[in-house]
């Protein structure tokens, strides 16, 4: 029972980060029908930026509390990631908005490789240890253990999701986003500026990805220029699993995928005597993707996106 509880905790922590990134995928797809495969690299840029800021702040002000350094680094990472995603949308995706679907998809893949290459030049290819800024002593809970960093990840994820849901469902920007997703031409006739709404969507998605990137780095203790590829790919699987274009589906898909990976890897390792396990967690995400696309292509909570007039 203790093993199951430990794997559930690990799965919820992992799934929370997947959910944050998956929301960026599903928001962009719901509004303009684009899969932004460069989204994982936005996570990576957020994490690498936070590492740089933390390193500089620890050298300049070594007496600052760790939580304050982490907070400031996260805020700066969010600004950098939001600016980057805004530039990507305006320079790479907007000119191709009325092009065939394949053109922006190829552009997204190219942008992903470009960002990885630039990050490799700026931060060098070597993995870097992410400083531990929070207490590392584990906290026991019903036979399982959880760290302060993991508790913070769960709390920040819950707060971020609550703020996003409130923004989408109860603010003027949220109404404009829903109207643009329904029909951008009609929304434009009603006074909504679709270009502004789409840019705002990319910015919000980048902020969530940057937060996930900082949490990912803090949880695993390392950063490198390729770190965004696999989380970004799995977050896309989570978005499809939950129902791409559906915000609630992205959250459910992310949490379920994290639980499936964690529990599956834990018990697979026990059944095989450690031969299989944590090194093979990636297979679960893609098995889920194959099953979802085969049995329920719209996802668990998926809904048909309205046809463009």
Buried (B, 14 or more C-beta within 10 A) or exposed (E): EEEEBBBBBBBBBBBBBBBBBBBBBBBBBBBBBBBBBBBBBBBBBBBBBBBBBBBEBBEEEEEEEBEEBBEBBBBBBBBBBBEBBBEBBBEBBBEBBEEEEEBBBEBBEEBBEBBBEEBBEEBEEEEBEBBEBBEEEEEEEEEBBBBBBBBBBBEBBEEBBEEBBEBBEEEEBBBBBBBBBBBBEEBBEEEBBBBEBBBBBBBBBBBBBBBBBBBBBBBEEEBBBBBBBEBBBBBBBBBBBBBBBBBBBBBBBBBBBBBBBBBBBBBBBEEEEEEBBEEBBEBBBEEBBEEBEEEEEBBBBBEEBEEEE
